[in-house]
């Protein structure tokens, strides 16, 4: 982050809840307050100060089990608890959020994670209110049916040092769908229509390749975590029999050592479970980007075909959805890169997988078609 010498400003979003939103956020607040009560009890029992590491080690599993809070709420909440030590849980009406727990989707909507999944709400900007001094990226404030989101935002770019923001794969997909490539396709009637069309499609192909690489890397990460979790779980199960054998032979010292090892392994498994949940969220985002990029390419191909070979009797949608077999361009290289980066084999971009995708799409189209027909008068 660039250093500008000034704190970011506080921006205030007034959220406009829809059906079920207020209840979902009150459930989240109740779970968060319960976490604070658990932290108070553990801190008093162990006579702790604001030690985030120790609190996380002692409280993480209990909080997750009793509240159902997602892992990021727990870890972020423990840090926030240490920062605001002494606040009464019953009086807390603000929940800290980071970039994984909320995201501004555009000029009118924001998405926030709850106990029952993400809720997307409309909002209006209330204005700016002094400097942002919190450690968390934002705070959700829940008072009755009033929901507000306070976040830190830099209003001015620093003068001495400029920051270049890296464009994420999901941002690139959104940019393409929003029209960056469509603008090029609209110029097909210019002097070099073939070149313009090819360039537009090449850009989409690059995004598809990057999305596939990103998805493969995350899948490989999940595979490694699951493998390690399985090894630890097997060791925990094996220790149970050994502990029983030790007790049968009056070897309490050996049994105690085995139980201590079990506890350590279970703690590691809990950490891996938290990592798996985070990886699962990132995998869902990466899969969404990959699916959206492929959809953008199908739309671009259709538009190019209509502009190159206009047919008055064809209609705007004729031929759309009846994809022919086409080779995937530029994907074998990224797949080999996944192999090198992760050490795990990735699925080849084969015609069989293309056929599987087409069958799945055809099935989805048939289902929607049947549903629409059922709504029509007979």
C-alpha positions in Angstrom: 0.0 0.0 0.0 1.3 3.5 -0.8 2.2 5.7 2.1 0.5 9.0 1.9 0.9 10.1 5.5 -2.8 10.4 6.2 -5.4 7.9 7.5 -8.1 6.7 5.1 -11.5 8.3 5.4 -14.6 6.6 6.7 -17.3 6.1 4.1 -20.8 5.2 5.4 -23.1 3.0 3.4 -26.8 2.9 4.4 -27.9 -0.6 3.5 -31.4 -1.2 2.1 -32.5 -4.6 3.4 -34.8 -6.9 1.5 -36.9 -9.8 2.7 -35.1 -11.8 5.3 -32.0 -9.6 5.4 -32.7 -8.0 8.8 -33.3 -11.4 10.4 -30.2 -12.9 8.9 -28.0 -10.1 10.2 -29.5 -10.2 13.7 -28.7 -14.0 13.8 -25.2 -13.1 12.8 -25.0 -10.4 15.6 -26.3 -12.9 18.2 -23.7 -15.4 17.2 -21.0 -12.7 17.3 -22.1 -11.6 20.8 -22.0 -15.2 22.0 -18.4 -15.4 20.7 -17.5 -12.4 22.8 -19.0 -14.0 25.9 -16.9 -17.2 25.3 -13.8 -15.0 24.9 -14.5 -13.2 28.2 -15.0 -16.5 30.0 -11.7 -18.0 28.6 -9.8 -14.9 29.3 -11.0 -14.8 32.9 -10.4 -18.5 33.4 -6.8 -18.3 32.2 -6.1 -14.8 33.5 -5.1 -13.6 30.0 -4.6 -10.1 28.7 -5.1 -9.2 25.0 -3.1 -12.1 23.7 -4.6 -12.9 20.3 -2.4 -16.0 19.6 -3.3 -17.7 22.9 -7.0 -16.7 22.6 -7.2 -18.1 19.1 -5.6 -21.4 20.3 -7.9 -21.7 23.3 -11.2 -20.4 21.9 -11.3 -21.1 18.1 -12.8 -24.6 18.2 -15.3 -23.8 21.0 -16.5 -20.6 19.2 -16.9 -22.4 15.9 -18.8 -25.3 17.5 -21.2 -23.1 19.7 -21.9 -20.2 17.3 -21.6 -21.6 13.8 -19.7 -18.5 12.7 -17.5 -18.9 9.6 -13.8 -19.2 10.3 -12.9 -15.7 9.1 -15.5 -14.1 11.4 -13.9 -16.0 14.3 -10.2 -15.1 13.6 -11.1 -11.4 12.7 -13.4 -11.2 15.7 -10.7 -12.4 18.2 -8.4 -9.7 16.9 -11.1 -7.1 17.2 -12.0 -8.3 20.7 -8.4 -7.8 21.8 -8.5 -4.2 20.3 -11.7 -3.3 22.1 -11.1 -5.1 25.3 -13.6 -4.3 28.1 -16.7 -3.7 25.9 -19.8 -5.5 27.2 -20.9 -8.2 24.7 -24.6 -7.3 25.2 -23.9 -3.7 24.1 -21.9 -4.6 21.0 -23.7 -3.7 17.8 -20.8 -3.7 15.3 -19.2 -6.6 13.6 -15.7 -6.3 11.9 -15.4 -7.4 8.3 -12.5 -7.9 5.9 -12.4 -8.1 2.1 -13.4 -11.8 2.2 -16.5 -11.1 4.3 -17.9 -8.2 2.3 -17.5 -6.8 -1.2 -19.0 -3.8 -2.9 -20.4 -5.1 -6.2 -20.9 -1.8 -7.9 -22.5 1.6 -7.5 -25.6 0.2 -5.9 -25.0 -3.2 -4.2 -22.9 -4.8 -1.5 -22.5 -8.5 -0.6 -21.9 -9.6 3.0 -21.4 -13.1 4.4 -23.9 -14.3 7.1 -24.4 -17.6 8.9 -26.7 -18.8 6.0 -24.5 -17.6 3.2 -24.0 -14.3 1.4 -26.7 -11.7 1.3 -26.7 -9.0 -1.5 -28.2 -5.7 -0.5 -28.7 -2.4 -2.2 -27.2 0.7 -0.5 -26.9 4.4 -0.7 -23.8 6.4 0.3 -24.5 8.5 3.4 -21.2 10.4 3.1 -17.8 10.5 4.7 -17.2 10.8 8.4 -13.7 11.5 9.7 -10.6 9.2 9.5 -10.8 5.4 9.6 -8.8 4.1 12.6 -9.9 0.5 12.8 -7.7 -2.5 12.1 -10.5 -4.2 10.1 -11.4 -3.1 6.6 -15.0 -2.4 7.5 -17.6 -2.7 10.3 -21.2 -3.7 10.0 -23.5 -1.8 12.5 -26.9 -3.4 13.3 -29.3 -1.3 15.3 -32.9 -2.6 15.2 -33.8 -2.7 11.5 -31.2 -0.1 10.6 -28.1 -1.6 8.9 -25.1 0.5 8.1 -21.6 -0.4 6.8 -18.6 1.8 7.7 -15.4 1.2 5.7 -12.0 2.9 5.2 -11.4 4.4 1.8 -8.6 6.5 0.4 -10.1 9.6 -1.2 -7.0 10.9 -2.9 -4.1 9.2 -4.5 -0.7 9.9 -2.7 1.5 12.5 -4.4 4.9 11.1 -3.9 4.2 7.4 -4.4 1.7 5.8 -6.8 0.1 2.4 -6.3 -0.7 0.1 -9.2 -3.6 -2.2 -8.4 -3.3 -5.6 -9.9 -6.3 -6.6 -12.0 -7.8 -9.8 -10.7 -9.1 -12.6 -12.9 -12.7 -11.9 -11.8 -12.3 -8.2 -12.6 -11.0 -9.1 -16.1 -14.0 -11.3 -16.7 -16.4 -8.6 -15.5 -14.6 -6.1 -17.8 -15.1 -8.3 -20.8 -18.7 -9.0 -20.1 -19.3 -5.3 -19.4 -18.3 -4.5 -22.9 -14.5 -4.0 -23.3 -14.5 -6.7 -26.0 -18.0 -5.9 -27.3 -16.7 -2.5 -28.3 -14.2 -4.1 -30.5 -16.8 -6.5 -32.0 -19.0 -3.5 -32.8 -16.3 -2.2 -35.1 -16.4 -5.3 -37.3 -17.6 -3.2 -40.3 -14.3 -1.2 -40.2 -11.4 -1.7 -42.6 -10.0 -4.9 -40.9 -13.0 -6.8 -39.5 -11.2 -10.1 -39.4 -8.3 -8.7 -37.3 -10.6 -6.9 -34.9 -12.7 -10.0 -34.3 -9.7 -12.2 -33.8 -8.1 -9.8 -31.3 -11.4 -9.6 -29.3 -11.7 -13.4 -29.1 -8.0 -13.7 -28.3 -8.4 -11.5 -25.2 -11.3 -13.6 -24.0 -9.2 -16.8 -24.6 -6.4 -15.3 -22.4 -8.9 -14.7 -19.6 -10.3 -18.3 -20.0 -6.7 -19.7 -19.8 -5.9 -17.6 -16.7 -9.2 -18.6 -15.0 -8.5 -22.3 -15.7 -5.0 -21.9 -14.3 -6.3 -20.1 -11.2 -9.0 -22.7 -10.6 -6.5 -25.6 -11.0 -4.1 -24.0 -8.5 -6.8 -23.7 -5.9 -8.0 -27.2 -6.5 -4.5 -28.5 -6.0 -4.2 -26.5 -2.8 -7.5 -28.1 -1.5 -6.3 -31.5 -2.5 -3.0 -31.1 -0.5 -4.9 -29.8 2.6 -7.4 -32.7 2.4 -4.6 -35.2 2.0 -2.8 -33.8 5.1 -6.1 -33.7 7.1 -6.7 -37.4 6.2 -3.2 -38.3 7.5 -3.7 -36.5 10.8 -7.2 -38.0 11.2 -5.8 -41.5 10.6 -3.1 -40.9 13.2 -5.7 -39.7 15.8 -7.8 -42.8 15.2 -4.7 -45.0 15.6 -3.7 -43.4 18.8 -7.1 -44.3 20.4 -6.2 -48.0 20.3 -2.7 -47.4 21.5 -4.0 -45.4 24.5 -6.4 -48.2 25.4 -3.6 -50.7 25.2 -1.4 -48.6 27.5 -4.1 -48.3 30.1 -4.7 -52.1 30.0 -1.0 -52.5 30.9 -1.1 -49.9 33.6 1.1 -47.5 31.6 -0.7 -44.2 32.5 2.4 -42.2 31.5 2.3 -43.6 28.0 -1.5 -43.1 27.8 -1.1 -39.4 28.9 1.6 -38.9 26.2 -0.8 -40.4 23.6 -3.7 -38.2 24.7 -1.4 -35.1 24.5 -0.4 -36.1 21.0 -4.1 -36.5 20.1 -4.9 -33.0 21.3 -2.1 -31.5 19.2 -3.3 -33.4 16.2 -6.9 -32.3 16.7 -5.7 -28.7 16.9 -3.9 -29.0 13.6 -7.0 -30.6 12.1 -9.1 -27.7 13.2 -6.7 -25.3 11.6 -6.8 -27.3 8.4 -10.6 -27.3 8.5 -10.5 -23.5 8.6 -8.1 -23.4 5.7 -10.4 -25.7 3.7 -13.3 -23.4 4.2 -11.3 -20.4 3.0 -10.1 -22.5 0.0 -13.7 -23.5 -0.7 -14.7 -19.9 -0.9 -11.9 -19.0 -3.2 -12.6 -22.1 -5.4 -16.3 -21.0 -5.8 -15.1 -17.5 -6.9 -12.6 -19.0 -9.3 -15.2 -21.4 -10.8 -17.6 -18.5 -11.2 -14.9 -16.6 -13.1 -14.1 -19.5 -15.3 -17.8 -20.2 -16.1 -18.4 -16.5 -16.8 -15.4 -16.3 -19.1 -16.6 -19.2 -21.2 -20.1 -17.7 -21.4 -18.5 -14.4 -22.6 -16.7 -16.3 -25.3 -19.8 -18.1 -26.5 -21.6 -14.7 -26.7 -18.8 -13.1 -28.6 -18.6 -16.0 -31.1 -22.3 -15.7 -31.7 -22.1 -11.9 -32.3 -19.2 -12.3 -34.6 -21.1 -15.0 -36.6 -24.1 -12.7 -36.9 -22.1 -9.7 -38.1 -20.0 -11.7 -40.6 -22.9 -13.7 -42.1 -26.1 -11.7 -41.6 -29.2 -13.7 -42.3 -32.5 -11.8 -42.3 -34.5 -15.0 -41.7 -32.2 -16.4 -39.1 -33.3 -14.2 -36.1 -31.0 -12.9 -33.4 -30.8 -16.2 -31.4 -30.7 -18.8 -34.1 -27.8 -21.2 -33.6 -27.0 -19.9 -30.1 -26.7 -22.7 -27.7 -26.0 -25.4 -30.3 -22.2 -25.3 -29.9 -20.2 -27.2 -32.4 -17.0 -29.1 -31.5 -14.2 -26.6 -31.3 -10.7 -27.1 -30.0 -9.8 -25.3 -26.9 -7.1 -22.8 -27.8 -4.3 -21.9 -25.4 -5.3 -24.1 -22.5 -2.7 -26.9 -22.7 0.1 -24.5 -21.7 -1.6 -23.2 -18.6 -2.5 -26.8 -17.6 1.2 -27.8 -17.8 2.0 -24.7 -15.7 -0.4 -26.0 -13.0 1.5 -29.3 -13.0 4.8 -27.5 -12.5 3.4 -25.1 -9.8 1.5 -27.6 -7.7 3.2 -31.0 -8.4 -0.2 -32.5 -9.1 -1.6 -33.6 -12.4 -4.4 -31.5 -13.8 -7.2 -32.7 -16.1 -6.3 -32.3 -19.8 -8.4 -30.0 -22.0 -9.7 -32.9 -24.0 -12.6 -33.2 -26.5 -14.2 -35.6 -24.0 -14.4 -32.8 -21.4 -15.7 -30.4 -24.1 -18.4 -33.0 -24.9 -19.3 -33.3 -21.2 -19.6 -29.5 -20.9 -21.9 -29.4 -24.0 -24.1 -32.2 -22.6 -24.4 -30.4 -19.3 -25.4 -27.1 -21.0 -27.8 -28.9 -23.3 -29.5 -30.5 -20.3 -29.8 -27.2 -18.5 -31.3 -25.6 -21.7 -33.9 -28.5 -21.9 -34.9 -28.0 -18.2 -35.4 -24.3 -18.6 -37.3 -24.8 -21.9 -39.6 -27.4 -20.2 -40.2 -25.0 -17.2 -41.1 -22.1 -19.6 -43.5 -24.3 -21.6 -45.3 -25.3 -18.4 -46.0 -21.6 -17.6 -47.7 -21.1 -21.0 -51.4 -21.5 -21.4 -52.4 -24.7 -23.1 
